[in-house]
Amino acid sequence: MDSKAFHVSMTSPEHHSTVDFIRAKVLADHEAQRFNQRVHTRFPPEPNGHLHIGHAKSICLNFGIAQEFGGLCNVRFDDTNPIKEHMDYVQSIQEDVRWLGFDWGDRLFYASDNFGALYDFAVTLIRKGTAYVDSLTAEELRAYRGTLTEAGKDSPHRNRSVEDNIDLFARMRSGEFEEGTLVLRAKIDMASPNINLRDPALYRIRKVTHYRTGDLWCIYPTYDFAHPLSDALEHITHSLCTLEFEDHRPLYDWVLRECEVDCHSQQIEFARLNLAHTVMSKRKLLQLVEDGHVQGWDDPRLPTIKGLRRRGYTAEAIRNFCERVGVAKRDSVIEMSLLEHAIREDLNRTAQRVMVVLHPVKVIIENYPEDQTEEVEAVNNPEDASQGTRSLSFSREIYIEANDFREDPPKKFFRLSPGQEVRLRYAYIIRCVSVEKDEHTGVITTIRCTFDPDSKRGGSQSGRKVKGTIHWVSVRHALPAEVRLYEPLFTESADSSHDPLHDSHPVLNPHSLQVLSTCRAEPSLKDSTIGSRFQFERQGYFCVDPDSSSQKPVFNRTVSLRDSWKKIDKNKK
């Protein structure tokens, strides 16, 4: 494909709505025929935790650019720190990437596969005189490194002979030395204003069993050494990473240049995704799990991919969200309402409408025959006629929402109240004639009504107008259900200046989960499969939870029908 044709395809709507600075850079490299006009990216997670929506942005970006430019994208596990890594995380990460809709084909790699090659690269640097073994203690290393305003000092071991360094490095590998006694460092510039270039560590002693290589190695490369070389070994053209690695780019380039690799990948940094009212650090997410604030990595209150999936988010909605957020050069905090808008937009088109009463109160329709049951027709999705209709059973006793009735209604209350009428969705108009209360608590237990037989949809008076329409389920046919309502895990937003887990005042929301165990649902939901998504009419979008049983399904609220975050922020102010 020539440059002109490529430019047209990249700026056309079927590829991407805007050409951001990363795509512009890739396009410029292509037009300059750099990398022989190849585009090869990678998604490089460390297998020390589960993925969250911030990783989803990186996944969509790396795979998306590869697809748009007709290139390839690898998945590589940067497993150079055996202390926290585990195969369970590897399997979980692969599952999440596939669920998001991406496929790496046969290009699944591990940094640990390169341990032998990385060791050889380190030996090459030693022989060139650009790496040395240092014997300073950890405290001495910090002291010699200097500060942001003061240059570092050369280690007294910096000028060891090549022969001594080769010997010490080999003995490090053989396990002769204890952890913390020796470290292999690059020999760059201890006076550099960039602290990352002040003779950074390349290898450390770690006498820990690796989840893949076992006890074969007791020295492990640092991320700053393994990552650029792994990119080069996989012939990655564009190494996309978040802004915290911007100051590491000179070291990335130094490693590739000094090791004289065939492919010198281009590192490009972009702003990470920060989402309001949650945390995006794997360390902090782990703390939430371990401290029992949530019920596991798939808790629907967490921003993990597993948590979002269990809550009912779709892969398409997350991909659309990531595209709308885009890529930027400066960090910012994205409001949760944007994510919720993406899932509403998706589910509004696809989710079947059903009727579920969350806080049921019984209504007895006095002039309706006691033994009669009739069927009414309900629309499955007004946005998609192809989803058809379903039949609902209507009888003398029904459940409605407790808050759809007020004994002493305020102004503009267009639902049910004494002497007032309301339409039952897909059925009749009813009028309240009396109420029954618990004699001890005064709580309304039963609402007695009459109905207009001619007001059924399709009847002679079906066009009669009343101001309110409410949902309902038949008492005789109702399915018991449990509904879990999720609210923000934190009462305040988390940004770069605010740590909701470590600030002096508590900001964890004690009401982030409300369990409703007495809900009543229409019987069509009895055989719903795990993960099925519905719109509960007038309530919101919900998803069937794995805790469900055939006797009592459990539903997680994915999102309300309207944006609730503006109200939260208003109340906070």
Secondary structure, 3 states (H helix, E strand, C coil): CCHHHHHHHHCCCCCCCCCCHHHHHHHHHHHCCHHHHCCEEEECCCCCCCCEHHHHHHHHHHHHHHHHCCCEEEEEECCCCCCCCCHHHHHHHHHHHHHCCCCCCCCEEEHHHHHHHHHHHHHHHHHHCCEEEECCCHHHHHHHHCCCCCCCCCCCCCCCCHHHHHHHHHHHHCCCCCCCCCEEEECCCCCCCCHHHCCCEEEEECCCCECCCECCCCEEECHHHHHHHHHHHCCCCEEEEEHHHHHHHHHHHHHHHHCCCCCCCEEEEECCCEECCCCCCHHHHHHHHHCCCCCCCCCCCCCEHHHHHHHCCCHHHHHHHHHHHCCCCCCCEECHHHHHHHHHHHHHHHCEEECEECCEEEEEECCCCCCCEEEEEEECCCCCHHHCEEEEEEECEEEEEHHHECCCCCCCCCCECECCEEEECCCCEEEEEEEEECCCCCCEEEEEEEECHHHCCCCCCCCCCCCCEECCEECCCCEEEEEEEECCCECCCCCCCCCCCCCCCCCECCCCEEEEEEEEECHHHCCCCCCCEEEECCCEEEEECCCCCCCCCEEEEEEECCCCHHHHHHHHC
